[in-house]
Amino acid sequence: MKIGVIAIQGDVSEHVEALERAIEQRGEQAELVTIKHKGIVPECDALVLPGGESTTLGKLLIREGIADEIRDMNTAGKPIMGTCAGLILLATAGDEQVAKTHQHLLGLMDTKVNRNAFGRQRDSFEIELELPFLDTPYNAVFIRAPGIVESGNDVTVLARIDDMVVAAEQGNILALAFHPELTLDTRVHQYFLDKLF
């Protein structure tokens, strides 16, 4: 198995380390690769789109020719996880902030996002989040987090904070507004790996 982590910008090493821990805990084996250029995504069995600056990430995915490879991967039904900025990139539509910055979206998940749903960097927070695939609450880290404000019928909502959807999935795609790579709790990464192993 080969798992790719988009490494153009953002929490790349943290995701790699979290995946390494999760794979080791499962007693499985997988190769982890970081992706900065086209040609690697088609070799991967699963993919992570990490947090970072979504406008920059979107532009670079297009420029490097990676965006179409990710779309092809989705068509093939391979597992894709997007966290924070990754959740934004996966969406089909965004708010006025997305429009104003000419944000490139991959359009893979039937969702509309609010890019700065929880405010700026100083408004970052942690919260105990109930997730349906976990027995006990998950300590979720939100940093300048987005949120899903609308979703289609094929989207399963996994968690909300008030009226804002912060975790959802659609088929092979898992989208999270928080950063599971910033905690030692690997249960969210394990859930993602369940789609692969």
Salt bridges, closest charged atoms under 4 A:
ASP11 OD2 - HIS179 ND1 3.08
GLU43 OE1 - LYS2 NZ 3.02
GLU64 OE1 - HIS37 ND1 3.23
GLU64 OE2 - ARG63 NH2 3.40
ASP68 OD1 - ARG71 NH1 2.86
GLU169 OE1 - LYS195 NZ 2.72
GLU181 OE1 - HIS15 NE2 3.22
GLU181 OE2 - HIS179 ND1 2.73
ASP185 OD2 - ARG187 NH2 2.94
ASP194 OD1 - ARG26 NH2 2.98
